[in-house]
Amino acid sequence: MGEHGNHFSRAHSDSSAGGLISGKGRRHGRFLGPDLYSEFVNHMRLRSMKPTALISVSNRLIDTLRRAFSKFYEDEEDPNQIWITFIHVPDVDKHVYHHAEGLAKKWNCPNPSRLRYEYIFEWEIPEKYLIHKVSVQTLIERGFGMEEYLLDDALPLTSILRKEVAKRLLQPSVGGYEIGLTLGLLARCFGARAPIRQIALQLLQDCSHVRFIDHDVQMVSASYWDREVMHLDFGHFRDIEDGIDTALYDWWLADPDFVYAYKEHCAWAIQIEEDLEREWDFWHEAKFDDDNIDVEKNERKKQQLQIKQYQADTRIEDAAIRLGL
């Protein structure tokens, strides 16, 4: 994660067209102007039943959280099947996505600013950019829910939700360090494989409005839940980062008990994978080296190994989730 780039997230479930793959399937080549325009116009029709070759992501986590938890609270979807996926695209690959607001301005679409935080991939989000995914069920089990923000059994508009989150989490009077601890503990719910420090900082950024930075006097003018501008020194934000790092590293990732449990988990998982790899090697050898092989029996063995592989992968992933990965 040392490369400079952009972080995105996407909420998706069984009801999402394709999830991380477009409703039209996988890649069939980059679109030229007229074709991209046609796909974009269709993509913007929220209630259209016509599949599109575009997949939306957001560079604001608050948008993704609202979409994911709305699927749970309002649409009553199974929280085990609602996912938040984290994506990182290095700057050298920024040509693989489009800024939705930029496309809307290019084609004179109405109200392009509503798409300011939306970005679009064609056909699929390449696997090499995927960092981690976590289910809403796992977040709830780890203590991250959004019930306190519900209004009439539904989450409010993002503009209102941002203010409510700021009121609860970002009160400057609490002190920067305490704010950082809270953000760090919330980010922990997403698991150690997620970009947890980025998540904590993103929540801070999403729910605050920096109006002016004065480097001469080292002050930041910012507003949170209303138009009142607060003047905060740089130390306040350094304290927030210190609190985040304490919650994530000192209290968790660098804790000897967690480090030991993580090493034990990795050794156990590697052993399972190596045992299965040997079984697959035996199967391949039998398939390609034995001229008198029983094809039907060989196919049954392959199916048994596929089931065993799935079960092993599930066991490893379930254990990783229990560990907090």
Helices and strands as residue ranges (DSSP letters): E 5-13, H 33-43, E 54-58, H 61-73, G 79-81, E 82-90, G 91-96, E 97-99, H 100-106, G 112-115, E 118-122, G 127-129, E 130-135, H 136-141, G 147-149, H 158-169, G 172-174, H 176-188, H 196-206, E 209-214, E 219-223, E 230-233, H 234-245, I 246-253, H 256-289, H 295-323
